[in-house]
Structure formats: structure tokens, C-alpha cells
Amino acid sequence: MKYMLLVYGAEDAWSEEEREHCYVESTELTRELHERGIFRGASPLQPVATATSVRIREGKRVVTDGPFAETREQLGGYFLVEAGDLDEAIEIASRIPGARVGTVEVRPVVELPGLPELGDSSPIGGSVSKAKG
């Protein structure tokens, strides 16, 4: 089953040097996960000041700068992994550097039939994958 590991933390929790080290550690973790065949994707996000929120209200698009909600911790990045079960996903999440200063939320992914696979260049509907439980 796929799990999304969402990394939350205060943007000022790391110095620049600590952030760079975090990126190195995270890259090493992704390489290990790739070697195990369970890595599906990962990336840090740009600072929350670069965010744009989009909502539809009464049929009209409302675009605002920044995140939708003010919170102490912001979404800073993600890992997408294929784990055998929740325990394995939690073990991986505990190795993400951001867990030491913030929170890593572990969420199972709903796999919808008909979504294109990563690297699938055929038109949508050209390759239909089966939903996994």
C-alpha cells in the first residue's frame, strides 16, 4: 500500500546549515528506499511565503497568497512510499530528519483506478491500473 508521509514543521526550526544537512540525510534515505523498491517520490517544498491557495466559492475562483490556514507548523515536504503495512510506514517516517523538529503525518493513499502511473506518457484512460486495497 502507498503511504504519503507529510513533513510539517516551523520554517525557522532549522538554520541554513542544518537545512542543507537535512537535505543530504533525506536524499540518502530516498536512495535506500529506492534500493529496497519502495520509493515512489519525495521533495521539500518552497517556503510558505511562495504558496498560493485556490478555493471555489459560489462558483467563483478565489485565489489568495499563502496557505489557507495559519498554523504553527507548515507543510514542508513529502515522501511517497510503498510500505507493506502501517508499521513499516511509521518506521520510515521516524527516519525522516524533519521528525526530529516537527511532525511527520503518515496517511494511506487511496489508489483510484484510471489514474496515470508515474512515467506513463500515454493519454489518460490509455492505461488503467487496478485499485489496490
Z-matrix of the N, CA and C atoms (Angstrom, degrees):
N
C 1 1.454
C 2 1.526 1 108.45
N 3 1.315 2 115.34 1 142.97
C 4 1.461 3 120.01 2 176.93
C 5 1.524 4 109.63 3 -83.00
N 6 1.337 5 113.74 4 141.87
C 7 1.459 6 121.39 5 176.16
C 8 1.523 7 108.58 6 -128.30
N 9 1.331 8 116.02 7 136.66
C 10 1.452 9 122.41 8 172.64
C 11 1.521 10 106.73 9 -97.27
N 12 1.313 11 115.66 10 124.39
C 13 1.454 12 121.58 11 178.50
C 14 1.525 13 106.54 12 -107.19
N 15 1.314 14 116.21 13 104.57
C 16 1.463 15 122.90 14 -174.61
C 17 1.522 16 109.41 15 -94.48
N 18 1.318 17 116.42 16 123.29
C 19 1.462 18 122.34 17 -174.46
C 20 1.528 19 109.16 18 -99.30
N 21 1.343 20 115.81 19 116.04
C 22 1.456 21 122.32 20 179.96
C 23 1.517 22 109.90 21 -113.43
N 24 1.319 23 116.85 22 144.67
C 25 1.450 24 120.81 23 175.39
C 26 1.511 25 110.69 24 -176.12
N 27 1.305 26 115.09 25 165.10
C 28 1.459 27 120.26 26 174.88
C 29 1.525 28 108.06 27 -72.55
N 30 1.313 29 116.73 28 133.39
C 31 1.470 30 120.33 29 -176.93
C 32 1.520 31 112.80 30 -61.27
N 33 1.314 32 117.18 31 -26.27
C 34 1.459 33 119.95 32 -178.65
C 35 1.536 34 112.63 33 -94.36
N 36 1.341 35 117.35 34 13.46
C 37 1.464 36 121.19 35 -178.49
C 38 1.528 37 112.77 36 -71.99
N 39 1.345 38 117.50 37 -20.85
C 40 1.462 39 121.98 38 -177.31
C 41 1.523 40 110.05 39 -117.39
N 42 1.316 41 116.22 40 142.99
C 43 1.460 42 119.99 41 166.31
C 44 1.528 43 106.47 42 -76.12
N 45 1.323 44 118.69 43 168.12
C 46 1.472 45 120.84 44 178.31
C 47 1.524 46 110.81 45 -59.25
N 48 1.334 47 116.56 46 -41.97
C 49 1.463 48 120.72 47 179.45
C 50 1.534 49 110.81 48 -63.73
N 51 1.334 50 117.17 49 -42.85
C 52 1.470 51 121.15 50 178.40
C 53 1.522 52 110.71 51 -64.60
N 54 1.344 53 116.83 52 -39.86
C 55 1.466 54 120.67 53 179.53
C 56 1.526 55 110.37 54 -63.03
N 57 1.329 56 117.11 55 -43.68
C 58 1.467 57 120.37 56 178.64
C 59 1.529 58 110.71 57 -61.90
N 60 1.331 59 116.56 58 -41.00
C 61 1.468 60 120.11 59 177.71
C 62 1.532 61 110.12 60 -64.71
N 63 1.319 62 117.10 61 -39.06
C 64 1.464 63 122.18 62 176.37
C 65 1.518 64 110.44 63 -58.32
N 66 1.335 65 117.55 64 -43.59
C 67 1.466 66 121.48 65 178.76
C 68 1.523 67 110.98 66 -62.49
N 69 1.334 68 116.41 67 -40.57
C 70 1.470 69 120.03 68 178.80
C 71 1.522 70 109.94 69 -63.77
N 72 1.342 71 116.80 70 -47.40
C 73 1.471 72 120.93 71 178.67
C 74 1.523 73 111.44 72 -60.86
N 75 1.320 74 116.50 73 -42.72
C 76 1.461 75 120.71 74 -179.37
C 77 1.522 76 110.68 75 -64.60
N 78 1.324 77 117.22 76 -39.91
C 79 1.462 78 121.19 77 178.47
C 80 1.522 79 110.02 78 -64.10
N 81 1.330 80 117.06 79 -41.76
C 82 1.464 81 120.47 80 177.28
C 83 1.531 82 110.61 81 -61.14
N 84 1.338 83 116.90 82 -42.21
C 85 1.459 84 120.86 83 178.49
C 86 1.525 85 110.82 84 -63.05
N 87 1.333 86 117.57 85 -43.17
C 88 1.463 87 119.49 86 -179.54
C 89 1.529 88 111.16 87 -63.97
N 90 1.322 89 116.77 88 -36.77
C 91 1.474 90 119.63 89 177.69
C 92 1.522 91 110.98 90 -64.32
N 93 1.331 92 116.66 91 -41.96
C 94 1.467 93 120.36 92 177.59
C 95 1.531 94 110.56 93 -62.84
N 96 1.338 95 116.27 94 -45.83
C 97 1.464 96 120.33 95 179.42
C 98 1.527 97 110.56 96 -62.30
N 99 1.329 98 116.87 97 -37.46
C 100 1.465 99 121.38 98 177.75
C 101 1.531 100 110.43 99 -63.33
N 102 1.322 101 116.57 100 -44.47
C 103 1.463 102 120.60 101 178.27
C 104 1.525 103 111.42 102 -60.97
N 105 1.326 104 117.23 103 -32.66
C 106 1.470 105 121.82 104 178.08
C 107 1.530 106 111.67 105 -80.51
N 108 1.343 107 117.21 106 -7.55
C 109 1.461 108 120.90 107 178.58
C 110 1.506 109 114.72 108 79.24
N 111 1.341 110 118.13 109 19.14
C 112 1.467 111 119.89 110 -176.99
C 113 1.528 112 113.06 111 -117.94
N 114 1.326 113 117.71 112 1.42
C 115 1.469 114 121.89 113 179.07
C 116 1.528 115 109.56 114 -80.79
N 117 1.334 116 116.54 115 131.22
C 118 1.466 117 121.44 116 177.72
C 119 1.517 118 112.73 117 -121.56
N 120 1.331 119 118.01 118 -17.41
C 121 1.454 120 120.60 119 177.99
C 122 1.516 121 110.70 120 162.33
N 123 1.332 122 116.10 121 157.91
C 124 1.465 123 121.72 122 176.65
C 125 1.518 124 108.22 123 -168.48
N 126 1.321 125 115.85 124 150.90
C 127 1.453 126 119.76 125 174.91
C 128 1.518 127 110.35 126 -172.25
N 129 1.338 128 116.64 127 140.27
C 130 1.466 129 118.45 128 168.11
C 131 1.529 130 107.97 129 -75.45
N 132 1.309 131 116.00 130 160.55
C 133 1.460 132 121.25 131 177.85
C 134 1.521 133 109.80 132 -107.47
N 135 1.316 134 116.15 133 154.27
C 136 1.459 135 121.60 134 174.20
C 137 1.534 136 108.11 135 -64.25
N 138 1.344 137 118.24 136 162.56
C 139 1.472 138 120.76 137 -179.31
C 140 1.525 139 112.67 138 -56.01
N 141 1.324 140 114.57 139 153.49
C 142 1.463 141 121.37 140 -177.35
C 143 1.532 142 111.71 141 -58.30
N 144 1.325 143 118.19 142 -25.67
C 145 1.473 144 121.11 143 178.21
C 146 1.521 145 111.66 144 -62.64
N 147 1.326 146 118.05 145 -19.76
C 148 1.469 147 121.10 146 179.20
C 149 1.522 148 112.40 147 -90.73
N 150 1.334 149 117.12 148 -3.30
C 151 1.466 150 121.42 149 -175.75
C 152 1.522 151 111.91 150 -74.63
N 153 1.314 152 114.43 151 150.39
C 154 1.455 153 122.91 152 172.53
C 155 1.518 154 107.00 153 -130.96
N 156 1.324 155 117.19 154 134.13
C 157 1.464 156 121.61 155 178.62
C 158 1.516 157 109.43 156 -107.83
N 159 1.327 158 115.40 157 138.89
C 160 1.464 159 121.97 158 179.67
C 161 1.529 160 107.96 159 -122.71
N 162 1.340 161 115.42 160 129.94
C 163 1.457 162 121.88 161 176.17
C 164 1.521 163 107.53 162 -134.29
N 165 1.313 164 115.69 163 153.00
C 166 1.466 165 121.02 164 172.16
C 167 1.524 166 106.56 165 -113.09
N 168 1.319 167 115.60 166 120.40
C 169 1.458 168 121.43 167 179.73
C 170 1.519 169 108.01 168 -129.65
N 171 1.338 170 114.38 169 125.93
C 172 1.458 171 121.00 170 -179.05
C 173 1.523 172 111.11 171 51.53
N 174 1.341 173 115.44 172 40.31
C 175 1.458 174 121.24 173 177.40
C 176 1.519 175 115.38 174 77.51
N 177 1.328 176 117.86 175 3.23
C 178 1.465 177 121.15 176 -178.68
C 179 1.520 178 110.17 177 -114.50
N 180 1.324 179 113.85 178 141.45
C 181 1.465 180 120.08 179 177.64
C 182 1.521 181 109.46 180 -79.45
N 183 1.338 182 115.70 181 130.47
C 184 1.454 183 122.52 182 176.82
C 185 1.527 184 107.00 183 -118.61
N 186 1.328 185 116.69 184 118.41
C 187 1.459 186 122.12 185 -178.76
C 188 1.521 187 108.14 186 -113.98
N 189 1.343 188 116.03 187 126.79
C 190 1.459 189 120.47 188 179.54
C 191 1.525 190 109.75 189 -130.23
N 192 1.311 191 115.88 190 153.12
C 193 1.456 192 120.78 191 175.02
C 194 1.514 193 109.18 192 -73.82
N 195 1.309 194 115.61 193 147.11
C 196 1.457 195 121.46 194 174.19
C 197 1.506 196 113.16 195 82.72
N 198 1.339 197 114.68 196 179.77
C 199 1.462 198 119.70 197 179.88
C 200 1.522 199 110.50 198 -73.42
N 201 1.320 200 115.36 199 163.08
C 202 1.462 201 120.53 200 -178.24
C 203 1.524 202 111.32 201 -66.43
N 204 1.335 203 117.15 202 -41.49
C 205 1.464 204 120.18 203 -175.74
C 206 1.522 205 110.33 204 -119.10
N 207 1.307 206 115.73 205 145.07
C 208 1.461 207 120.98 206 173.99
C 209 1.525 208 107.37 207 -82.55
N 210 1.322 209 116.35 208 123.61
C 211 1.454 210 120.93 209 178.75
C 212 1.520 211 109.45 210 -139.26
N 213 1.317 212 115.97 211 163.91
C 214 1.456 213 121.02 212 178.44
C 215 1.527 214 110.17 213 -72.76
N 216 1.326 215 116.48 214 -37.38
C 217 1.460 216 121.24 215 178.14
C 218 1.524 217 109.11 216 -111.09
N 219 1.327 218 115.43 217 142.07
C 220 1.452 219 120.96 218 179.29
C 221 1.522 220 109.61 219 -114.71
N 222 1.326 221 115.77 220 155.59
C 223 1.462 222 120.78 221 174.15
C 224 1.515 223 107.56 222 -67.69
N 225 1.328 224 116.35 223 120.08
C 226 1.455 225 120.59 224 -175.43
C 227 1.509 226 114.09 225 -111.31
N 228 1.325 227 117.45 226 -12.35
C 229 1.454 228 120.09 227 -179.35
C 230 1.512 229 110.55 228 171.47
N 231 1.328 230 114.95 229 -178.05
C 232 1.460 231 119.51 230 -177.37
C 233 1.525 232 110.30 231 -152.93
N 234 1.304 233 114.76 232 158.06
C 235 1.458 234 124.57 233 167.15
C 236 1.520 235 106.24 234 -127.03
N 237 1.305 236 117.72 235 140.88
C 238 1.453 237 122.22 236 173.30
C 239 1.518 238 106.23 237 -119.74
N 240 1.346 239 116.16 238 120.25
C 241 1.462 240 120.72 239 -175.50
C 242 1.519 241 109.99 240 -130.13
N 243 1.308 242 115.34 241 158.57
C 244 1.456 243 123.26 242 172.75
C 245 1.522 244 105.48 243 -105.89
N 246 1.326 245 117.64 244 104.55
C 247 1.460 246 121.61 245 -177.16
C 248 1.520 247 109.88 246 -112.91
N 249 1.327 248 115.18 247 151.04
C 250 1.457 249 120.08 248 -179.73
C 251 1.511 250 113.21 249 -66.85
N 252 1.338 251 115.76 250 -31.94
C 253 1.457 252 120.55 251 179.72
C 254 1.526 253 109.17 252 -163.52
N 255 1.324 254 115.63 253 178.41
C 256 1.462 255 120.78 254 -177.89
C 257 1.528 256 111.45 255 -61.22
N 258 1.327 257 117.35 256 -38.47
C 259 1.466 258 119.68 257 -180.00
C 260 1.521 259 111.47 258 -59.79
N 261 1.327 260 117.60 259 -41.97
C 262 1.466 261 120.54 260 178.34
C 263 1.528 262 110.26 261 -65.83
N 264 1.335 263 117.00 262 -41.00
C 265 1.465 264 120.53 263 178.74
C 266 1.531 265 110.57 264 -62.82
N 267 1.324 266 117.04 265 -39.49
C 268 1.470 267 121.03 266 178.29
C 269 1.525 268 110.29 267 -66.10
N 270 1.325 269 117.13 268 -39.84
C 271 1.466 270 120.84 269 178.45
C 272 1.522 271 110.08 270 -60.85
N 273 1.327 272 117.44 271 -42.80
C 274 1.465 273 121.48 272 178.27
C 275 1.529 274 109.69 273 -65.14
N 276 1.335 275 116.52 274 -45.71
C 277 1.471 276 120.97 275 -179.23
C 278 1.525 277 111.12 276 -58.62
N 279 1.324 278 117.34 277 -35.81
C 280 1.461 279 120.19 278 -178.56
C 281 1.522 280 112.19 279 -69.74
N 282 1.329 281 117.88 280 -14.75
C 283 1.456 282 122.05 281 179.32
C 284 1.526 283 112.82 282 -94.64
N 285 1.318 284 117.78 283 -5.76
C 286 1.462 285 121.64 284 178.69
C 287 1.533 286 107.93 285 -74.90
N 288 1.332 287 118.23 286 126.83
C 289 1.469 288 120.44 287 -176.42
C 290 1.529 289 113.99 288 -53.61
N 291 1.314 290 118.10 289 -34.98
C 292 1.459 291 120.85 290 -179.27
C 293 1.513 292 113.93 291 -62.27
N 294 1.329 293 118.25 292 -19.98
C 295 1.465 294 121.11 293 178.69
C 296 1.528 295 111.14 294 -66.65
N 297 1.337 296 116.86 295 -21.58
C 298 1.466 297 120.16 296 -179.03
C 299 1.523 298 112.79 297 -75.10
N 300 1.323 299 118.34 298 -22.88
C 301 1.467 300 120.58 299 -178.31
C 302 1.528 301 112.76 300 -124.95
N 303 1.308 302 116.89 301 -5.60
C 304 1.461 303 121.19 302 -177.84
C 305 1.514 304 110.02 303 -143.87
N 306 1.319 305 115.69 304 -140.43
C 307 1.453 306 122.97 305 -176.46
C 308 1.521 307 109.25 306 -133.10
N 309 1.310 308 116.83 307 140.35
C 310 1.460 309 121.13 308 170.52
C 311 1.530 310 106.89 309 -114.87
N 312 1.314 311 115.67 310 114.64
C 313 1.461 312 122.10 311 178.41
C 314 1.525 313 108.04 312 -87.56
N 315 1.316 314 117.14 313 130.52
C 316 1.462 315 123.06 314 -179.18
C 317 1.521 316 108.02 315 -107.15
N 318 1.341 317 116.69 316 119.14
C 319 1.465 318 120.26 317 -177.88
C 320 1.516 319 110.53 318 -133.44
N 321 1.338 320 117.53 319 128.89
C 322 1.461 321 120.00 320 173.73
C 323 1.528 322 109.34 321 -65.35
N 324 1.316 323 115.39 322 145.50
C 325 1.463 324 121.78 323 -179.98
C 326 1.527 325 109.16 324 -95.61
N 327 1.317 326 117.10 325 134.74
C 328 1.458 327 121.68 326 172.42
C 329 1.520 328 106.73 327 -81.12
N 330 1.313 329 116.49 328 119.72
C 331 1.461 330 120.18 329 -179.12
C 332 1.523 331 108.86 330 -96.31
N 333 1.323 332 115.47 331 109.92
C 334 1.448 333 121.88 332 -177.42
C 335 1.520 334 111.21 333 -89.89
N 336 1.327 335 117.37 334 136.47
C 337 1.459 336 118.95 335 175.69
C 338 1.524 337 110.06 336 -66.94
N 339 1.323 338 115.95 337 145.10
C 340 1.461 339 120.45 338 176.32
C 341 1.508 340 114.89 339 93.84
N 342 1.349 341 118.22 340 -10.24
C 343 1.464 342 119.23 341 177.04
C 344 1.520 343 108.82 342 -74.67
N 345 1.335 344 117.56 343 140.68
C 346 1.467 345 118.73 344 178.03
C 347 1.518 346 110.65 345 -66.25
N 348 1.314 347 116.01 346 145.85
C 349 1.461 348 121.75 347 176.63
C 350 1.519 349 109.10 348 -80.27
N 351 1.320 350 117.48 349 153.81
C 352 1.451 351 122.63 350 175.98
C 353 1.519 352 108.51 351 -56.86
N 354 1.307 353 116.87 352 128.64
C 355 1.458 354 121.33 353 -179.72
C 356 1.518 355 113.44 354 85.09
N 357 1.337 356 117.91 355 -2.88
C 358 1.463 357 121.83 356 178.60
C 359 1.517 358 108.48 357 -81.42
N 360 1.329 359 116.73 358 114.09
C 361 1.463 360 120.21 359 -177.71
C 362 1.520 361 112.50 360 -95.77
N 363 1.341 362 116.95 361 2.05
C 364 1.461 363 118.79 362 179.08
C 365 1.524 364 109.42 363 -75.02
N 366 1.348 365 117.29 364 156.09
C 367 1.467 366 120.07 365 -179.89
C 368 1.526 367 110.71 366 -61.42
N 369 1.323 368 115.66 367 152.63
C 370 1.462 369 120.04 368 178.13
C 371 1.516 370 108.19 369 -55.29
N 372 1.319 371 114.31 370 134.82
C 373 1.451 372 119.78 371 -177.01
C 374 1.513 373 111.34 372 93.59
N 375 1.341 374 117.13 373 -16.62
C 376 1.460 375 120.38 374 179.80
C 377 1.512 376 111.89 375 -73.71
N 378 1.299 377 117.36 376 -27.10
C 379 1.461 378 121.82 377 178.79
C 380 1.506 379 107.49 378 -134.72
N 381 1.306 380 116.53 379 114.23
C 382 1.450 381 119.95 380 -177.68
C 383 1.519 382 108.16 381 -106.99
N 384 1.332 383 115.53 382 122.17
C 385 1.458 384 119.85 383 176.83
C 386 1.509 385 108.73 384 -96.85
N 387 1.304 386 116.86 385 154.19
C 388 1.449 387 121.42 386 -179.38
C 389 1.519 388 109.45 387 -86.16
N 390 1.328 389 115.75 388 141.25
C 391 1.465 390 120.56 389 176.40
C 392 1.511 391 108.74 390 -66.37
N 393 1.309 392 115.46 391 141.08
C 394 1.465 393 120.64 392 177.86
C 395 1.506 394 108.19 393 -110.18
N 396 1.305 395 115.22 394 145.05
C 397 1.451 396 121.14 395 -174.73
C 398 1.439 397 113.01 396 -81.79
